[in-house]
Amino acid sequence: MFRATILLLAVGARAETNADLKEQVRQTEIAFAKTLADRDAAAFASFLAGEAVFMSGVRVTRGAKEVAERWKPFFEGAQAPFSWAPETVEVLDSGTLAMSSGPVRDATGKRTGTYNSVWRRETDGKWKIVLDNGCPACNCDAPGK
């Protein structure tokens, strides 16, 4: 009986593929971005790892509490000042770290930059953001490039 139970558990369990993990991170990033659109600063903070580091130009903000505090002004007003969405997601084969990247758009929809986020899978299986950095949009079609 004991062996049969173990066999059934083993057969019923399905290992997560890299594609499964990429989709988890993609959906997590989408939900994270939705917190700004929904004007929900508390939900935004729930995605931050305790030791999160957010970089913006030369300014570095360390720790979930400080990042949430720094982002508070972005949640003021009826409309979000910007939005973002994942274009690319990659996950380490170990399934412990992932990176998402994509466009940042202003309130009118104009692309103003690119974000890069590093996500860590916590022991409870949830993905938390540990590093975030943005950069201005490049003009890749500019002459001479």
C-alpha positions in Angstrom: 0.0 0.0 0.0 2.8 2.4 1.0 4.7 1.8 -2.3 1.5 2.2 -4.3 0.9 5.6 -2.7 4.4 6.8 -3.4 4.1 5.6 -7.0 0.8 7.4 -7.5 2.3 10.6 -6.0 5.3 10.3 -8.3 3.2 9.8 -11.4 0.8 12.6 -10.5 3.6 15.1 -9.9 4.8 16.9 -13.0 8.1 18.7 -13.1 7.8 22.3 -14.1 9.5 23.0 -17.4 11.5 26.1 -18.2 8.6 27.2 -20.4 6.2 26.8 -17.4 8.6 29.0 -15.2 8.9 31.6 -18.0 5.1 31.9 -18.1 4.9 32.2 -14.3 7.4 35.1 -14.4 5.6 36.7 -17.4 2.2 36.5 -15.5 3.9 37.8 -12.3 5.4 40.8 -14.2 2.0 41.6 -15.8 0.3 41.5 -12.3 3.1 43.7 -10.9 2.6 46.3 -13.7 -1.2 46.1 -13.1 -0.6 47.4 -9.6 0.4 50.8 -11.0 -2.5 50.9 -13.4 -4.9 49.9 -10.6 -3.3 52.6 -8.4 -2.6 50.0 -5.6 0.7 50.8 -3.8 0.2 48.1 -1.3 -0.2 45.4 -4.0 3.0 46.8 -5.7 4.9 46.4 -2.4 3.8 42.8 -2.1 5.9 41.9 -5.2 9.1 43.3 -3.7 11.7 41.0 -2.1 12.9 42.4 1.2 16.3 43.1 -0.2 15.1 44.6 -3.5 17.3 47.1 -5.2 15.8 49.5 -7.7 18.1 51.6 -9.9 17.2 54.7 -11.8 20.0 56.6 -13.5 22.6 57.1 -10.7 20.0 56.8 -7.9 19.8 53.4 -6.1 17.1 52.5 -3.6 17.6 49.5 -1.4 15.1 47.4 0.5 11.4 46.8 0.0 10.3 49.5 2.4 12.5 52.2 0.8 11.5 51.2 -2.8 7.8 51.3 -1.9 8.2 54.7 -0.3 10.1 56.0 -3.3 7.4 54.8 -5.7 4.5 56.3 -3.7 4.3 59.4 -5.9 3.7 57.2 -8.9 0.5 56.0 -7.3 -1.0 59.5 -6.8 -3.6 60.8 -9.2 -6.3 59.1 -11.2 -4.1 57.9 -14.1 -0.8 56.0 -14.0 2.1 58.2 -15.3 3.6 55.2 -17.1 3.2 51.5 -17.8 5.3 48.5 -18.7 4.9 45.1 -20.1 7.2 42.1 -20.6 8.6 41.4 -24.0 11.3 39.0 -23.0 11.5 36.6 -20.1 14.3 34.1 -19.4 14.7 31.8 -16.4 17.8 30.0 -15.2 17.7 26.2 -15.7 17.8 26.0 -11.9 14.4 27.8 -11.8 15.6 30.1 -9.1 16.2 33.4 -11.0 14.6 35.1 -13.9 14.9 38.3 -15.9 12.1 40.1 -17.6 12.5 43.1 -20.0 10.3 45.2 -22.0 9.1 48.7 -23.0 8.1 51.5 -20.6 5.4 53.8 -22.0 4.2 57.1 -20.9 0.5 57.8 -20.2 -0.1 58.5 -23.9 1.4 55.2 -25.0 4.7 56.6 -26.3 7.7 54.4 -25.5 10.0 56.2 -23.2 12.4 53.5 -22.0 13.1 49.9 -21.3 12.9 48.1 -18.0 15.0 45.1 -16.9 13.9 43.2 -13.8 15.4 40.2 -12.0 13.0 37.9 -10.2 13.9 35.3 -7.5 11.7 32.3 -6.8 11.1 32.2 -3.0 10.8 29.1 -0.9 7.0 29.4 -1.1 7.2 29.2 -5.0 6.3 32.9 -5.4 8.4 35.2 -7.6 9.7 38.4 -6.0 11.6 41.2 -7.7 15.1 41.6 -6.4 16.7 44.0 -9.0 15.1 46.5 -11.3 16.8 49.0 -13.7 15.4 51.1 -16.4 17.0 53.0 -19.3 15.8 55.5 -21.8 14.4 54.3 -25.1 17.1 54.0 -27.8 16.7 55.3 -31.3 17.9 52.2 -33.0 17.0 53.5 -36.4 19.1 56.7 -36.0 21.6 57.3 -38.9 25.1 56.1 -38.2 24.1 53.4 -35.7 
